[in-house]
Structures are given as C-alpha cells and as structure tokens.
Amino acid sequence: MPLSATALRVVLVFVALSVAACQSPPRPFAPRAKLGPLSRVMTPGPRAVLVVPAVAGAPGATGRVLAARVAVALRDFDIGATTLAGTGPRYRLVGEAEARPVSDRHEVVTLRWRLVDPSGAVVDAVEQTEAVGRRAWREADPDTLDEIARRLGPRAARMLSPPAPGSVRPPLARVTVSPVDGAPGDGRTALARALREALGRYNVEVVGDGGAGDFVVAGRVRIEPRGPERRLVRIEWRVIRADGRRVGTVSQENLMPAGSLDGAWGPIAPAIAENGVEGLVQILRTVGGLGSDGRSQ
C-alpha cells in the first residue's frame, strides 16, 4: 500500500473560495477510438465489450490484479470491461509496465496503455506514470493498484469517446507554466515540461510565456534535511490569475535520498506532475465556474 512514512500529501488551498472534496489515500509524490471493420462480422464497440488482459512487464500477480482493478474502474464510466477474452472479435486495452527504482523503497512505474481494435490495429494510446512503494508494486497491494486504476479511468474513457465529427471542445482554460524555482538538477525545466504535458491531457491549453493565458501556474521546490541521508522535498504549485491574484495552491511533499535530485529528474518529474495535476484542474474548473465533472454550475 502507499507508504505512510514517506507518503505524498497533496493539499488544495483555495484562496478565493471554499471547496469541500474527498481526498484519496496519499501516494508517494503522491483520445479517440475507431471501429476496425471486419468482413461479415458484427463487432461490438469498445464501450460495450472491452477486454483488459494482464499487464505485461509487471511482477508476479501484479499484472493480473491490475487488469482486474482497471476493468472494475472502467465500469464506473459505463464501459463493459472484463478480463475474460471470450469468443469473437473484441477491442482490448493492452497495458505494459516498466518500473525504475528511485530509492530503496520507491519505484516510478510507467504504464503504456494501447487501445487495440479487433483487427489488431492500435487506434489510440496513453501513457501513465505513477510513483509507488516498491513492495506494494511487487506484491500487488490492492490499495495501490486501485489508485492506479482510478487515475486511469477518466483517461481511458476519453479514448473510448471520440468527439462528434466537426465538433470542437473549448479548452478548460489557457495556462502558462513557468519554470520551477528552487529545483536542483534539471528540475527547473523538467518539472515544468512534465506539468505542461499533464495539463494538456485535461483539455487545458498551455500557452508560451508570450501568450495571453488566463492563468499562470508557478512552481517552487524547497528541500529540507531530514538526517544525513534523507531530504524532505516540498513542491508548491500556485495558480495565479493574469491580474496577479492567487486563486489556489497544490502542495506536494516526499522524503527522498540525499542528492537523488541533483542531476536529471528523469521519470520522477512526470510522476510528480501526474500526482499534482488533478488538484490544479480542480482549481481551474472551480474558479472558471465549473464543477468537478466539467459542467457549468
């Protein structure tokens, strides 16, 4: 399960408003679909019957258990997902995992999900990055895998719900992401780049420094010693209106080995961005007059 001693705490602080929200258990730092035509075969659509095979590259029972958790999570989005292949042509959501250790207790897991039509063609793909406890990942901890599946759910649902032809969904907001102050190594640019990519997956239009954004997201890193071999890494993302008013903050923190962030941040930056982006999107929706489901209030 997510490690309590080194767990990520994500805190949403609303400056101009009050929002009540249920938070998921803490974690370290804590698209389109097409029907492939088959000759003379009636093929169910991907939302009706979607097969989720065991995730390749995952250790032990983790691949099989994660697939089952993903199938359950997708049913909350009215997707008839199953882990059973059955008979006849089926769409498949195929996952492949790659884990990289970042400390003696943590790993960053990159999950690559491909939506495959009955002919075997890949019609869409997403990549998911998660920071997890090494033991929890290797021993198929159900709480950890439930959280990974929950985070994949809305992204997979978007893969299976292509926009109507000719329709254009307006962006949630236009945002500028500044380089991250105080980050050692290449974190100043790596964190900002990872957050831009994560925001784009939530239909947030990311504009350059010279663009006319509605908001600026400014990040700041502080590192505090916790003994000779550990450092407490605190990350704060501030959401600021174009007129300079701060409207919300997302805070993250985690214990890391001393010196581990002095060079390239590698997969740690995407993991941090993915764990923080949901809070930032919640702020953008709220200050823009939208609820957590994206509908006008």
Residue pairs with C-beta under 8 A, 6 or more apart in sequence:
1 25
1 133
1 136
1 141
1 143
1 144
2 8
2 25
2 26
2 27
2 28
2 30
2 132
2 133
2 136
2 143
2 144
2 147
3 28
3 105
3 106
3 133
3 136
4 26
5 255
6 28
6 105
6 106
6 254
6 255
7 26
7 27
7 28
7 30
7 254
8 26
8 27
8 28
8 29
8 30
8 131
8 252
8 253
8 254
8 275
9 26
9 30
9 251
9 252
9 253
10 23
10 26
10 30
10 250
10 251
10 252
10 275
10 276
10 279
11 249
11 250
11 251
12 19
12 21
12 248
12 249
12 250
12 279
12 282
12 283
13 248
13 249
13 251
14 247
14 248
14 283
14 286
15 245
15 246
15 247
15 248
15 249
16 245
16 247
16 248
16 287
17 247
17 286
17 287
19 282
19 286
21 282
21 292
24 147
24 150
25 143
25 147
27 130
27 131
27 132
27 144
27 147
27 275
28 106
28 131
28 132
28 133
28 254
28 271
29 131
29 233
29 235
29 252
29 254
29 268
29 271
29 272
29 275
30 131
30 252
30 254
30 275
31 115
31 124
31 125
31 126
31 155
31 158
31 159
32 123
32 124
32 159
32 162
32 163
33 46
33 91
33 115
33 117
33 123
33 124
33 159
33 160
33 161
33 162
34 117
34 123
34 162
35 43
35 45
35 46
35 117
36 43
36 117
36 118
36 119
36 121
36 123
37 43
37 119
38 89
38 118
38 119
41 88
41 89
41 118
43 89
43 118
44 89
44 90
44 91
45 91
46 79
46 91
46 115
46 117
46 160
47 78
47 79
47 80
47 160
47 161
48 80
49 80
49 82
49 86
49 90
49 91
50 71
50 74
50 79
50 80
50 81
50 82
50 90
50 91
50 92
50 93
50 160
51 81
51 82
51 83
51 84
51 85
51 86
51 90
51 91
51 92
51 93
52 67
52 68
52 70
52 71
52 74
52 81
52 82
52 83
52 92
52 93
52 95
53 67
53 83
53 85
53 92
53 94
53 95
54 63
54 64
54 66
54 67
54 83
55 62
55 63
55 64
55 66
55 67
55 95
55 96
55 97
55 111
56 63
56 94
56 95
56 96
56 97
57 63
57 96
57 97
57 98
57 99
58 66
58 97
58 137
59 99
59 137
59 138
60 138
60 139
60 140
61 140
62 97
62 137
62 138
62 139
62 140
62 145
63 95
63 97
64 83
65 140
65 142
65 145
66 95
66 97
66 140
66 145
66 148
66 149
67 83
67 95
68 83
69 142
69 145
69 146
69 148
69 149
70 81
70 93
70 95
70 149
70 152
70 153
70 156
71 81
71 82
71 83
72 81
72 149
73 146
73 149
73 150
73 152
73 153
74 81
74 93
74 153
74 156
74 157
75 81
76 153
77 153
77 154
77 156
77 157
79 156
79 157
79 160
81 93
89 118
90 118
91 115
91 116
91 117
91 118
92 115
92 116
93 113
93 114
93 115
93 116
93 156
94 113
94 114
94 115
94 116
95 111
95 112
95 113
95 114
96 111
96 112
96 114
97 109
97 110
97 111
97 112
98 109
98 110
98 112
99 107
99 108
99 109
99 110
99 137
100 107
100 108
100 109
100 110
100 266
100 267
101 107
101 134
102 108
102 131
102 256
102 260
102 267
102 268
103 256
103 257
103 260
104 134
104 257
105 133
105 134
105 135
106 131
106 132
106 133
106 134
107 131
107 132
107 133
107 134
107 137
108 129
108 130
108 131
108 132
108 266
108 267
108 268
108 270
108 271
109 129
109 130
109 131
109 132
109 137
109 148
110 127
110 128
110 129
110 267
110 270
111 127
111 128
111 129
111 130
111 148
111 152
112 125
112 126
112 127
112 128
113 125
113 126
113 127
113 128
113 152
113 156
114 122
114 124
114 125
115 122
115 123
115 124
115 125
115 159
115 160
116 122
116 123
117 123
124 159
126 152
126 155
126 156
126 159
126 201
128 148
128 151
128 152
128 155
128 274
129 267
129 270
129 271
129 273
129 274
130 148
130 151
130 271
130 274
131 254
131 268
131 271
131 272
131 275
132 144
132 148
133 141
133 144
135 141
136 143
136 144
137 144
151 274
151 278
155 201
163 169
169 203
171 203
171 204
171 205
172 202
172 203
172 204
172 205
172 281
172 284
172 285
172 288
172 290
172 294
173 204
173 205
173 213
173 214
173 215
173 284
173 288
174 204
174 205
174 207
174 211
174 212
174 213
174 214
174 215
175 199
175 204
175 205
175 206
175 207
175 213
175 214
175 215
175 216
175 217
175 284
176 206
176 207
176 208
176 209
176 211
176 213
176 215
176 216
176 217
177 192
177 195
177 196
177 199
177 206
177 216
177 217
177 219
178 192
178 209
178 216
178 217
178 218
178 219
179 188
179 189
179 192
179 219
180 187
180 188
180 189
180 191
180 192
180 219
180 220
180 221
180 235
181 188
181 218
181 219
181 220
181 221
182 220
182 221
182 222
182 223
183 190
183 191
183 219
183 221
183 261
183 265
184 221
184 223
184 261
184 262
185 261
185 262
185 263
185 264
185 265
186 263
186 264
186 265
187 221
187 261
187 265
187 269
190 264
190 265
190 266
190 269
191 219
191 221
191 235
191 265
191 269
191 272
191 273
192 219
193 269
194 269
194 270
194 272
194 273
194 274
195 217
195 219
195 237
195 273
195 276
195 277
195 280
196 206
197 270
197 273
198 270
198 273
198 274
198 276
198 277
199 206
199 217
199 277
199 280
199 281
200 206
201 277
202 277
202 281
204 281
204 284
207 213
212 242
213 242
214 241
214 242
215 239
215 240
215 241
215 242
215 247
215 284
216 239
216 240
216 242
217 237
217 238
217 239
217 240
217 280
218 237
218 238
218 240
219 235
219 236
219 237
219 238
220 235
220 236
220 238
221 233
221 234
221 235
222 233
222 234
222 236
223 231
223 232
223 233
223 234
223 261
224 231
224 232
224 234
225 231
225 232
225 258
226 232
226 255
228 258
229 257
229 258
230 255
230 256
230 257
230 258
231 255
231 256
231 257
231 258
231 260
231 261
232 253
232 254
232 255
233 253
233 254
233 255
233 256
233 261
234 251
234 252
234 253
235 251
235 252
235 253
235 272
235 276
236 249
236 250
236 251
236 252
237 249
237 250
237 251
237 252
237 276
237 279
237 280
238 246
238 248
238 249
239 246
239 247
239 248
239 249
239 250
239 280
239 283
239 284
239 287
240 246
240 247
241 247
241 287
247 283
247 287
248 280
248 283
248 286
248 287
250 276
250 279
250 280
250 283
252 272
252 275
252 276
261 268
282 292
285 291
285 292
285 294
289 296
289 297
290 296
290 297
291 297
